[in-house]
Amino acid sequence: MPRTEVSKSKGIPTWSESDRPRERLLQSGPQSLTDAEILAILIRIGVRGSSAVELARKILKKFGSLRGVAEAPLAALLDIKGLKGAKAAQLSAAIELSRRVSLPVARSGISLKNTRAAINYLRIRLHGLSEEHFRALLLNRRGVLLEDSLLAVGSVDQAKPAIRSILAKVLQANASAIIVGHNHPSGVAEASGSPRIYGSRVGLYYSLRHHVTD
């Protein structure tokens, strides 16, 4: 069970070793830390008058939970006083790392031979994103994933990459097939102009008119 958080306004280096999140993690493991202490280790330092743990508590209060922090756009993190530049980058990188860990270990060996396999892959890949991400899955003749590429990032309901950029990715990867799809952060799974998942053989581009939603 995580211990009760220590409330101190002085910098963490002035705390006793048993109260410092990083030292306790090394001694007892990450499961011994509270959510705020885990965030504090990623943030590293606080701001004038507040320790990293206190800053982490403010972040959790603003977003409601760790999941809320993970699903917040980078712009929202940058709006928090004391969470600029390197701190926001470190936190964002940790969030993306946790998302990628949930993907299959050997991405190059992933087979996406049908729509269901593509939906399952993209559901994990796009989970928790607060902005609309449009990705291209480039495949070889056997339907094995060659490359997973981010084509565009948009608002909560619109990301529209140019067809030219999609075809350029296909040619660069020497792919035989492509599946493209995006998430719906708004929660409204309705088309906004064009089908959400396409399939194509190089030299022949056709719409499968399937919808991939998060």
Order of alpha helices (4+ residues) and beta strands (2+ residues): alpha-alpha-alpha-alpha-alpha-alpha-alpha-beta-beta-alpha-beta-beta-beta
